[in-house]
Amino acid sequence: MIRSLKNVTSPHVLRTMYFACFHAHLRYGLTLWGSDTENKRIFRLQKKALRIIGGTGRCTSCRNLFKTLNILPLPCLYVSETVCGIKSNTERMKCNREIHDYCTRQKSDLHTQFCRTTLLKKNSANMGIKLHNKLPNTIKRLDKMQEFKRKLK
């Protein structure tokens, strides 16, 4: 659809069509399937759509297209969605200071579960906690969700 509209409309309208038709499907359930190995195929489709909107060739890098069109790549979308899900539920999570009384550098981080299987390690809750703990403290301490999302992006 984007390819058929390319010759008729402007890139701004194509970008709007991308968000309406492609991006909405891309984000649906992303925290559940984003860590799967099959997401590379979907990431290629996202890059293909961006190349059509930007009017570049098949072998051109999409890095600049993502920046100029202000669209997050699929891996970044996964990180953003997962971390925002954890941030909105931090009151349900335990901090390391609640688990033990030792004064460590990771005292204020969220406590991660011990996992034996890769399925549990790739669980959205465990991945979200690990990604949240890697954020700088200036971003982790933000209270307003809107500001947190803006700084995270």
Z-matrix of the N, CA and C atoms (Angstrom, degrees):
N
C 1 1.436
C 2 1.527 1 110.53
N 3 1.315 2 116.67 1 -41.78
C 4 1.466 3 119.94 2 179.37
C 5 1.521 4 109.81 3 -64.90
N 6 1.322 5 116.31 4 -39.96
C 7 1.463 6 120.35 5 179.38
C 8 1.531 7 111.08 6 -64.11
N 9 1.318 8 117.93 7 -39.93
C 10 1.458 9 120.24 8 -178.83
C 11 1.533 10 111.66 9 -71.46
N 12 1.320 11 118.61 10 -27.61
C 13 1.457 12 121.56 11 178.93
C 14 1.526 13 113.18 12 -87.29
N 15 1.316 14 117.41 13 -9.65
C 16 1.465 15 121.63 14 -174.71
C 17 1.525 16 112.71 15 -58.43
N 18 1.322 17 118.61 16 -41.91
C 19 1.459 18 121.68 17 -177.24
C 20 1.527 19 112.90 18 -80.53
N 21 1.323 20 117.60 19 -12.61
C 22 1.459 21 121.24 20 -174.53
C 23 1.529 22 112.47 21 -100.42
N 24 1.336 23 117.42 22 -33.53
C 25 1.461 24 120.53 23 -172.78
C 26 1.521 25 111.76 24 -119.62
N 27 1.327 26 115.20 25 176.55
C 28 1.463 27 122.34 26 179.99
C 29 1.530 28 110.31 27 -85.17
N 30 1.335 29 117.36 28 164.03
C 31 1.477 30 120.10 29 176.98
C 32 1.531 31 112.80 30 -61.27
N 33 1.331 32 117.40 31 -30.04
C 34 1.467 33 120.22 32 178.65
C 35 1.535 34 110.64 33 -64.01
N 36 1.322 35 116.98 34 -42.11
C 37 1.466 36 121.09 35 178.01
C 38 1.527 37 110.12 36 -68.24
N 39 1.329 38 117.02 37 -37.69
C 40 1.469 39 120.43 38 177.55
C 41 1.527 40 110.86 39 -63.27
N 42 1.339 41 116.09 40 -39.12
C 43 1.464 42 120.42 41 177.65
C 44 1.529 43 110.04 42 -64.18
N 45 1.314 44 116.46 43 -40.67
C 46 1.463 45 120.51 44 177.30
C 47 1.526 46 110.71 45 -63.63
N 48 1.309 47 116.60 46 -41.55
C 49 1.471 48 120.71 47 176.84
C 50 1.528 49 111.18 48 -63.88
N 51 1.328 50 116.33 49 -37.71
C 52 1.460 51 120.54 50 176.99
C 53 1.525 52 110.09 51 -58.82
N 54 1.339 53 116.94 52 -48.02
C 55 1.463 54 120.08 53 -178.66
C 56 1.524 55 111.58 54 -67.59
N 57 1.327 56 117.21 55 -34.92
C 58 1.467 57 119.93 56 -178.13
C 59 1.524 58 111.99 57 -73.67
N 60 1.305 59 117.18 58 -43.02
C 61 1.474 60 119.97 59 -172.00
C 62 1.522 61 114.45 60 -100.08
N 63 1.305 62 118.04 61 -38.94
C 64 1.460 63 120.55 62 -172.42
C 65 1.524 64 111.91 63 -98.69
N 66 1.314 65 116.65 64 -49.03
C 67 1.464 66 121.68 65 -173.69
C 68 1.525 67 111.61 66 -65.43
N 69 1.325 68 117.01 67 -35.87
C 70 1.467 69 120.16 68 179.22
C 71 1.527 70 110.68 69 -63.27
N 72 1.317 71 117.48 70 -41.73
C 73 1.467 72 121.05 71 177.62
C 74 1.525 73 111.09 72 -70.90
N 75 1.312 74 116.11 73 -32.55
C 76 1.461 75 121.34 74 -179.74
C 77 1.527 76 111.09 75 -64.92
N 78 1.309 77 117.18 76 -41.35
C 79 1.466 78 121.38 77 -176.13
C 80 1.522 79 113.46 78 -81.08
N 81 1.316 80 117.82 79 -18.16
C 82 1.466 81 120.10 80 -176.33
C 83 1.533 82 110.27 81 -66.56
N 84 1.307 83 116.94 82 116.15
C 85 1.463 84 122.52 83 178.31
C 86 1.514 85 113.93 84 69.50
N 87 1.318 86 117.39 85 21.16
C 88 1.466 87 121.53 86 -175.94
C 89 1.521 88 112.48 87 -60.36
N 90 1.315 89 118.18 88 -35.19
C 91 1.465 90 119.63 89 -179.84
C 92 1.520 91 112.18 90 -66.71
N 93 1.321 92 116.64 91 -22.20
C 94 1.466 93 120.00 92 179.71
C 95 1.521 94 112.78 93 -86.09
N 96 1.336 95 118.49 94 -39.62
C 97 1.460 96 120.53 95 -175.96
C 98 1.530 97 113.23 96 -108.78
N 99 1.316 98 118.78 97 -1.07
C 100 1.465 99 121.75 98 -174.98
C 101 1.516 100 115.53 99 -66.52
N 102 1.320 101 117.63 100 -25.15
C 103 1.467 102 119.47 101 -179.43
C 104 1.520 103 112.11 102 -92.20
N 105 1.316 104 117.95 103 3.23
C 106 1.460 105 122.39 104 -179.78
C 107 1.530 106 110.28 105 -75.15
N 108 1.309 107 116.71 106 154.50
C 109 1.464 108 120.40 107 -179.23
C 110 1.524 109 112.38 108 -73.56
N 111 1.312 110 117.82 109 -19.46
C 112 1.467 111 121.40 110 179.76
C 113 1.521 112 113.03 111 -75.16
N 114 1.341 113 117.99 112 -5.90
C 115 1.455 114 119.37 113 -178.43
C 116 1.531 115 112.38 114 -69.06
N 117 1.325 116 118.10 115 -14.59
C 118 1.470 117 121.29 116 177.06
C 119 1.523 118 110.63 117 -64.02
N 120 1.306 119 116.20 118 -36.29
C 121 1.460 120 120.98 119 179.19
C 122 1.538 121 110.49 120 -65.74
N 123 1.313 122 116.00 121 -40.54
C 124 1.460 123 120.63 122 179.39
C 125 1.526 124 110.07 123 -71.66
N 126 1.330 125 117.19 124 -35.53
C 127 1.463 126 121.12 125 176.73
C 128 1.526 127 110.47 126 -63.29
N 129 1.335 128 117.78 127 -37.01
C 130 1.464 129 121.03 128 176.20
C 131 1.523 130 110.78 129 -64.39
N 132 1.323 131 117.13 130 -39.34
C 133 1.468 132 120.39 131 176.76
C 134 1.523 133 111.20 132 -64.01
N 135 1.338 134 116.78 133 -38.69
C 136 1.459 135 120.18 134 177.61
C 137 1.527 136 110.68 135 -63.38
N 138 1.325 137 116.66 136 -43.29
C 139 1.463 138 119.80 137 178.66
C 140 1.519 139 111.69 138 -66.42
N 141 1.318 140 116.86 139 -35.15
C 142 1.457 141 121.18 140 177.67
C 143 1.534 142 110.50 141 -63.73
N 144 1.321 143 116.50 142 -42.77
C 145 1.465 144 120.50 143 177.97
C 146 1.527 145 110.83 144 -63.94
N 147 1.322 146 117.23 145 -39.53
C 148 1.465 147 120.37 146 178.73
C 149 1.525 148 111.74 147 -66.58
N 150 1.304 149 116.67 148 -38.16
C 151 1.467 150 119.52 149 177.91
C 152 1.526 151 111.29 150 -65.26
N 153 1.310 152 117.28 151 -35.04
C 154 1.464 153 120.56 152 176.81
C 155 1.525 154 109.80 153 -66.89
N 156 1.337 155 116.98 154 -44.78
C 157 1.466 156 120.76 155 179.80
C 158 1.520 157 110.51 156 -64.24
N 159 1.331 158 116.56 157 -43.19
C 160 1.468 159 120.84 158 -178.22
C 161 1.509 160 114.15 159 -79.29
N 162 1.319 161 117.96 160 -13.38
C 163 1.458 162 121.35 161 179.60
C 164 1.517 163 113.64 162 70.59
N 165 1.330 164 117.44 163 33.09
C 166 1.465 165 121.21 164 179.42
C 167 1.521 166 110.13 165 -104.29
N 168 1.320 167 115.79 166 170.91
C 169 1.453 168 121.80 167 -178.63
C 170 1.514 169 113.09 168 -80.11
N 171 1.328 170 114.57 169 174.87
C 172 1.464 171 121.28 170 -177.71
C 173 1.518 172 113.84 171 -64.58
N 174 1.314 173 116.52 172 -35.76
C 175 1.466 174 120.22 173 -173.79
C 176 1.527 175 113.39 174 -94.74
N 177 1.309 176 117.41 175 3.95
C 178 1.460 177 121.39 176 -179.11
C 179 1.530 178 109.83 177 -76.99
N 180 1.328 179 115.79 178 141.63
C 181 1.454 180 120.48 179 178.35
C 182 1.530 181 110.17 180 -68.11
N 183 1.294 182 115.57 181 142.55
C 184 1.471 183 120.88 182 -178.33
C 185 1.522 184 112.83 183 -94.83
N 186 1.308 185 117.44 184 -1.30
C 187 1.464 186 120.75 185 -176.36
C 188 1.521 187 112.17 186 -56.92
N 189 1.327 188 117.09 187 -45.89
C 190 1.470 189 120.18 188 179.63
C 191 1.523 190 111.49 189 -71.67
N 192 1.335 191 116.91 190 -32.17
C 193 1.463 192 119.67 191 178.01
C 194 1.524 193 111.41 192 -64.73
N 195 1.319 194 117.40 193 -40.48
C 196 1.459 195 120.41 194 177.08
C 197 1.528 196 110.51 195 -60.46
N 198 1.334 197 116.25 196 -39.80
C 199 1.466 198 119.88 197 -178.99
C 200 1.518 199 112.08 198 -71.82
N 201 1.330 200 117.20 199 -46.15
C 202 1.464 201 119.26 200 -176.62
C 203 1.521 202 112.84 201 -69.56
N 204 1.337 203 117.39 202 -34.83
C 205 1.455 204 120.57 203 179.13
C 206 1.532 205 112.53 204 -86.20
N 207 1.330 206 116.29 205 -5.46
C 208 1.469 207 122.67 206 179.17
C 209 1.533 208 111.22 207 56.99
N 210 1.331 209 115.05 208 51.27
C 211 1.458 210 122.97 209 179.16
C 212 1.525 211 107.72 210 -122.42
N 213 1.319 212 116.09 211 133.25
C 214 1.456 213 119.94 212 178.07
C 215 1.521 214 110.59 213 -80.82
N 216 1.342 215 117.82 214 137.10
C 217 1.468 216 120.29 215 174.00
C 218 1.533 217 110.43 216 -66.59
N 219 1.304 218 115.89 217 161.32
C 220 1.466 219 121.71 218 -176.70
C 221 1.528 220 113.17 219 -55.53
N 222 1.348 221 120.84 220 -45.42
C 223 1.470 222 118.69 221 178.56
C 224 1.529 223 112.58 222 -62.22
N 225 1.315 224 116.81 223 -37.24
C 226 1.468 225 120.15 224 178.67
C 227 1.522 226 111.12 225 -70.14
N 228 1.323 227 116.69 226 -36.02
C 229 1.466 228 120.67 227 175.42
C 230 1.528 229 110.59 228 -61.80
N 231 1.331 230 115.74 229 -41.93
C 232 1.464 231 120.42 230 179.45
C 233 1.529 232 110.42 231 -62.05
N 234 1.330 233 116.73 232 -46.14
C 235 1.461 234 120.68 233 179.31
C 236 1.525 235 110.07 234 -61.94
N 237 1.315 236 116.78 235 -45.58
C 238 1.455 237 121.35 236 -178.61
C 239 1.523 238 111.97 237 -62.25
N 240 1.323 239 117.59 238 -47.71
C 241 1.466 240 121.77 239 -179.49
C 242 1.533 241 110.99 240 -63.79
N 243 1.318 242 116.66 241 -42.08
C 244 1.464 243 120.66 242 -177.29
C 245 1.523 244 111.24 243 -67.95
N 246 1.333 245 116.64 244 -45.28
C 247 1.460 246 120.42 245 -178.77
C 248 1.526 247 110.72 246 -68.19
N 249 1.326 248 117.61 247 -38.10
C 250 1.472 249 120.15 248 177.54
C 251 1.527 250 111.04 249 -65.98
N 252 1.311 251 117.47 250 -34.89
C 253 1.464 252 120.56 251 175.33
C 254 1.512 253 112.35 252 -64.58
N 255 1.320 254 116.99 253 -38.77
C 256 1.465 255 121.18 254 176.88
C 257 1.516 256 110.61 255 -69.67
N 258 1.334 257 116.19 256 -42.27
C 259 1.472 258 120.75 257 -178.64
C 260 1.525 259 110.94 258 -61.57
N 261 1.325 260 116.84 259 -38.08
C 262 1.467 261 118.99 260 -179.45
C 263 1.526 262 112.43 261 -74.20
N 264 1.325 263 118.11 262 -13.37
C 265 1.467 264 121.95 263 179.96
C 266 1.523 265 113.15 264 -121.23
N 267 1.322 266 118.81 265 26.45
C 268 1.473 267 120.53 266 -176.73
C 269 1.522 268 112.80 267 -66.13
N 270 1.330 269 117.62 268 -24.95
C 271 1.469 270 118.38 269 -179.90
C 272 1.529 271 111.63 270 -68.88
N 273 1.327 272 117.55 271 -19.51
C 274 1.468 273 121.77 272 177.56
C 275 1.526 274 112.79 273 -87.43
N 276 1.319 275 116.60 274 -13.68
C 277 1.464 276 121.54 275 -176.62
C 278 1.530 277 110.36 276 -92.82
N 279 1.315 278 116.13 277 155.69
C 280 1.460 279 121.29 278 177.30
C 281 1.523 280 109.57 279 -98.46
N 282 1.323 281 115.32 280 139.95
C 283 1.467 282 120.90 281 173.60
C 284 1.516 283 108.74 282 -88.77
N 285 1.316 284 115.52 283 162.42
C 286 1.465 285 119.70 284 179.42
C 287 1.529 286 111.32 285 -63.99
N 288 1.326 287 117.84 286 -29.95
C 289 1.470 288 119.87 287 -179.69
C 290 1.532 289 111.77 288 -67.98
N 291 1.338 290 116.61 289 -21.83
C 292 1.460 291 120.45 290 176.80
C 293 1.540 292 111.39 291 -80.81
N 294 1.317 293 117.33 292 -20.66
C 295 1.467 294 121.94 293 -177.82
C 296 1.531 295 110.98 294 -86.15
N 297 1.340 296 115.96 295 -42.62
C 298 1.471 297 120.11 296 -178.89
C 299 1.526 298 109.94 297 -140.90
N 300 1.327 299 116.36 298 165.43
C 301 1.466 300 121.71 299 -176.79
C 302 1.520 301 113.11 300 -101.90
N 303 1.321 302 117.94 301 6.71
C 304 1.446 303 120.68 302 -178.36
C 305 1.527 304 110.52 303 -73.45
N 306 1.310 305 115.39 304 145.81
C 307 1.459 306 120.66 305 178.59
C 308 1.530 307 108.49 306 -90.04
N 309 1.320 308 116.05 307 94.99
C 310 1.459 309 121.39 308 -178.87
C 311 1.521 310 110.01 309 -115.73
N 312 1.324 311 115.83 310 168.86
C 313 1.469 312 120.30 311 178.29
C 314 1.519 313 111.84 312 -69.26
N 315 1.313 314 117.76 313 -26.23
C 316 1.457 315 122.03 314 -178.71
C 317 1.532 316 111.93 315 -97.54
N 318 1.318 317 116.99 316 25.08
C 319 1.457 318 121.53 317 -175.89
C 320 1.530 319 111.88 318 -62.32
N 321 1.323 320 117.53 319 -36.71
C 322 1.464 321 120.60 320 -176.81
C 323 1.535 322 112.85 321 -90.52
N 324 1.338 323 117.98 322 -3.42
C 325 1.464 324 120.97 323 179.05
C 326 1.525 325 110.87 324 -74.04
N 327 1.326 326 114.65 325 159.59
C 328 1.458 327 120.02 326 175.48
C 329 1.526 328 109.04 327 -74.89
N 330 1.322 329 115.77 328 145.89
C 331 1.465 330 120.95 329 -177.05
C 332 1.531 331 109.78 330 -80.25
N 333 1.330 332 115.74 331 129.36
C 334 1.461 333 120.95 332 178.10
C 335 1.527 334 109.52 333 -95.13
N 336 1.319 335 115.32 334 146.53
C 337 1.459 336 121.58 335 177.96
C 338 1.519 337 110.07 336 -78.80
N 339 1.305 338 116.56 337 147.14
C 340 1.453 339 120.42 338 172.02
C 341 1.523 340 108.26 339 -75.58
N 342 1.327 341 116.73 340 130.77
C 343 1.467 342 121.32 341 -176.66
C 344 1.520 343 109.85 342 -126.39
N 345 1.300 344 116.09 343 133.64
C 346 1.460 345 120.84 344 176.39
C 347 1.519 346 112.14 345 -97.28
N 348 1.314 347 117.49 346 -30.92
C 349 1.459 348 120.34 347 -176.28
C 350 1.526 349 110.44 348 -103.17
N 351 1.319 350 115.60 349 152.88
C 352 1.460 351 119.80 350 178.75
C 353 1.520 352 111.36 351 -70.39
N 354 1.317 353 117.43 352 -26.27
C 355 1.457 354 120.76 353 177.59
C 356 1.526 355 110.64 354 -63.41
N 357 1.313 356 116.87 355 -43.08
C 358 1.458 357 120.48 356 178.11
C 359 1.530 358 111.27 357 -73.36
N 360 1.325 359 117.10 358 -33.16
C 361 1.464 360 119.95 359 177.50
C 362 1.520 361 111.50 360 -65.06
N 363 1.338 362 116.95 361 -34.97
C 364 1.458 363 121.21 362 -179.49
C 365 1.525 364 112.53 363 -89.15
N 366 1.319 365 117.03 364 4.65
C 367 1.450 366 122.09 365 176.39
C 368 1.532 367 108.95 366 -58.48
N 369 1.320 368 117.23 367 144.05
C 370 1.459 369 120.18 368 -175.01
C 371 1.526 370 111.87 369 -63.21
N 372 1.321 371 118.29 370 -33.14
C 373 1.464 372 120.28 371 179.04
C 374 1.525 373 110.85 372 -67.96
N 375 1.333 374 117.57 373 -45.60
C 376 1.465 375 120.13 374 -179.76
C 377 1.526 376 111.70 375 -67.89
N 378 1.328 377 116.49 376 -42.43
C 379 1.465 378 119.62 377 178.39
C 380 1.529 379 110.54 378 -64.53
N 381 1.326 380 116.52 379 -39.56
C 382 1.460 381 120.63 380 179.14
C 383 1.513 382 112.33 381 -63.49
N 384 1.321 383 116.75 382 -41.45
C 385 1.467 384 120.01 383 178.81
C 386 1.523 385 110.49 384 -65.81
N 387 1.326 386 117.14 385 -42.85
C 388 1.463 387 120.09 386 178.98
C 389 1.527 388 111.28 387 -62.95
N 390 1.330 389 116.25 388 -43.50
C 391 1.463 390 120.11 389 179.28
C 392 1.524 391 110.93 390 -67.80
N 393 1.316 392 117.97 391 -38.41
C 394 1.465 393 121.93 392 178.22
C 395 1.515 394 110.74 393 -63.65
N 396 1.320 395 117.20 394 -40.46
C 397 1.455 396 120.56 395 179.97
C 398 1.525 397 112.51 396 -67.06
N 399 1.323 398 117.66 397 -24.02
C 400 1.464 399 120.75 398 -179.86
C 401 1.526 400 112.97 399 -83.22
N 402 1.323 401 117.50 400 -9.60
C 403 1.460 402 120.65 401 179.86
C 404 1.520 403 110.58 402 -69.18
N 405 1.334 404 117.20 403 151.81
C 406 1.471 405 119.09 404 173.54
C 407 1.532 406 110.58 405 -64.42
N 408 1.316 407 115.97 406 150.39
C 409 1.466 408 120.59 407 -177.54
C 410 1.518 409 112.56 408 -61.48
N 411 1.330 410 117.93 409 -29.54
C 412 1.466 411 120.14 410 179.47
C 413 1.532 412 111.24 411 -64.03
N 414 1.314 413 117.47 412 -33.59
C 415 1.470 414 120.85 413 178.41
C 416 1.527 415 110.24 414 -82.20
N 417 1.320 416 117.64 415 -39.32
C 418 1.466 417 121.00 416 -178.48
C 419 1.522 418 112.18 417 -62.08
N 420 1.317 419 117.66 418 -33.01
C 421 1.466 420 121.26 419 -174.42
C 422 1.526 421 113.95 420 -83.52
N 423 1.326 422 118.25 421 -5.04
C 424 1.459 423 120.23 422 -179.92
C 425 1.525 424 110.06 423 -66.62
N 426 1.328 425 116.55 424 134.61
C 427 1.461 426 120.98 425 -177.44
C 428 1.520 427 112.72 426 -91.67
N 429 1.320 428 117.63 427 -39.20
C 430 1.461 429 120.68 428 -177.41
C 431 1.523 430 110.09 429 -78.46
N 432 1.323 431 115.69 430 128.12
C 433 1.463 432 121.59 431 -175.58
C 434 1.527 433 111.67 432 -64.35
N 435 1.325 434 117.08 433 -38.03
C 436 1.470 435 120.85 434 -179.21
C 437 1.527 436 110.69 435 -63.10
N 438 1.323 437 116.37 436 -43.71
C 439 1.464 438 120.80 437 178.43
C 440 1.527 439 111.09 438 -68.17
N 441 1.328 440 116.46 439 -37.85
C 442 1.465 441 121.15 440 177.40
C 443 1.530 442 110.88 441 -60.62
N 444 1.337 443 117.53 442 -45.56
C 445 1.459 444 121.31 443 179.49
C 446 1.516 445 111.41 444 -63.67
N 447 1.341 446 116.46 445 -39.96
C 448 1.470 447 120.07 446 -179.27
C 449 1.527 448 110.87 447 -65.98
N 450 1.313 449 117.38 448 -44.69
C 451 1.473 450 121.03 449 179.33
C 452 1.536 451 110.76 450 -67.65
N 453 1.324 452 116.81 451 -36.72
C 454 1.460 453 121.06 452 179.65
C 455 1.511 454 111.18 453 -64.75
N 456 1.323 455 116.54 454 -40.98
C 457 1.463 456 120.72 455 -179.94
C 458 1.520 457 110.68 456 -65.26
